[in-house]
């Protein structure tokens, strides 16, 4: 939000929709609280090589689906256990149901005869943030510019 306000104050963006009756004040100005802004010109974002590794990010990437059985996955599992040299990375972490997580313990998949239902991957940085944005509550004012329904 602070970046959007800064862009508006610098004249690099224009407010298209605002929250009625709400304002943002600075020491010398007050502007309507913007909910939708339009850039006056393209502003290049810094390139990021990878999305930050978080528990919620792994669950979201895997759509809360257990990588072993396909049920509702609410825990995170190291596919190659840390006790066996596995690391905490996008390629070694996956969503897992509690039952499979407890049953697997620190075993390797080959020892149990298990297979992965899908291959874990590192999400694209931009795709990661777009999906993170859509997971939040969508402002009703955005519906005119997005093909998403307000939550």
C-alpha positions in Angstrom: 0.0 0.0 0.0 2.8 2.4 0.8 4.3 1.9 -2.6 1.0 2.7 -4.3 0.7 5.9 -2.2 4.3 6.9 -3.1 3.6 6.4 -6.8 0.5 8.6 -6.6 2.3 11.4 -4.8 5.1 11.3 -7.3 2.7 11.6 -10.2 3.7 8.2 -11.6 0.2 6.7 -11.1 -3.4 7.7 -11.2 -6.2 6.6 -8.8 -9.0 4.9 -10.7 -11.1 3.9 -7.7 -11.1 5.0 -4.0 -12.7 3.9 -0.8 -15.5 6.3 -0.1 -15.0 8.5 2.9 -11.4 7.3 3.7 -8.3 9.4 3.2 -4.6 9.0 3.6 -2.8 11.9 5.2 0.9 13.0 5.0 2.5 16.0 6.6 1.5 18.2 3.7 -1.2 16.4 1.7 -4.3 14.2 2.0 -5.5 12.0 -0.8 -8.5 9.6 -1.1 -7.6 6.0 -0.1 -6.9 4.3 -3.4 -8.1 0.8 -4.1 -7.2 0.7 -7.8 -4.4 2.6 -9.4 -3.1 2.8 -13.0 0.6 3.5 -13.7 1.3 6.4 -16.1 4.2 4.4 -17.6 5.6 0.9 -17.1 7.9 0.6 -14.0 10.3 -2.3 -14.2 10.2 -4.5 -11.1 13.5 -6.0 -9.9 14.1 -9.5 -11.1 13.8 -12.2 -8.4 15.1 -15.6 -9.1 13.0 -17.6 -6.7 9.8 -17.3 -4.6 10.4 -17.2 -0.8 10.1 -20.7 0.7 7.3 -20.7 3.3 5.0 -23.3 4.8 1.9 -21.5 3.3 3.7 -21.3 0.0 4.3 -25.1 -0.2 0.7 -25.8 0.8 -0.6 -23.4 -1.7 1.7 -24.7 -4.5 0.4 -28.3 -3.8 -3.2 -27.1 -3.5 -3.4 -28.6 0.1 -3.2 -32.1 -1.5 -1.1 -34.9 0.1 1.7 -35.8 -2.3 1.4 -39.5 -1.3 -2.3 -40.3 -1.1 -4.1 -37.3 -2.5 -6.2 -36.5 0.6 -6.3 -33.1 2.3 -2.7 -32.1 3.1 -2.3 -29.7 6.0 1.3 -30.6 7.1 4.6 -30.3 5.4 6.9 -33.3 4.8 10.5 -33.6 3.7 10.4 -36.1 0.9 14.0 -37.1 1.7 14.1 -36.7 5.5 16.6 -34.3 7.0 18.0 -37.1 9.0 18.9 -38.8 5.7 20.5 -35.7 4.2 17.5 -34.0 2.7 17.3 -30.2 2.7 14.5 -27.7 3.1 13.9 -26.6 -0.5 11.0 -26.3 -2.9 12.0 -29.6 -4.5 12.2 -31.6 -1.2 9.1 -30.2 0.7 5.5 -31.1 -0.1 2.1 -31.0 1.4 1.2 -34.1 3.3 -1.8 -35.4 5.3 -1.2 -36.2 9.0 -1.7 -39.9 8.5 0.9 -40.3 5.7 3.4 -37.9 7.5 3.2 -40.1 10.7 3.5 -43.4 8.7 6.4 -42.2 6.7 8.5 -40.8 9.6 12.1 -40.7 8.6 11.8 -43.4 6.0 12.8 -43.1 2.3 10.1 -43.6 -0.3 11.8 -46.7 -1.7 11.8 -48.3 1.7 8.0 -48.0 1.9 7.3 -48.7 -1.7 5.6 -45.3 -2.1 5.5 -43.0 -5.1 4.9 -39.3 -5.5 1.5 -38.4 -7.0 3.1 -35.3 -8.6 6.6 -33.8 -8.8 7.3 -30.8 -6.5 8.6 -27.8 -8.3 9.8 -24.3 -7.5 7.0 -21.9 -8.4 7.7 -19.0 -10.7 8.2 -15.8 -8.6 5.5 -13.8 -10.4 3.0 -16.6 -10.5 3.6 -17.2 -6.8 2.7 -13.6 -6.0 -0.3 -13.5 -8.2 -1.7 -16.6 -6.5 -0.8 -15.1 -3.1 -2.8 -12.0 -4.1 -5.9 -14.0 -5.2 -5.8 -16.1 -2.0 -6.5 -12.9 0.0 -9.8 -11.1 0.1 -10.4 -9.4 -3.2 -11.5 -5.7 -3.1 -14.9 -5.4 -4.8 -13.6 -2.4 -6.8 -11.1 -4.7 -8.5 -13.8 -6.8 -10.2 -14.1 -4.3 -13.1 -10.3 -4.8 -13.9 -9.9 -8.5 -13.0 -11.6 -11.6 -14.1 -12.0 -12.7 -10.5 -15.1 -12.6 -8.3 -14.9 -10.6 -5.0 -14.6 -12.9 -2.0 
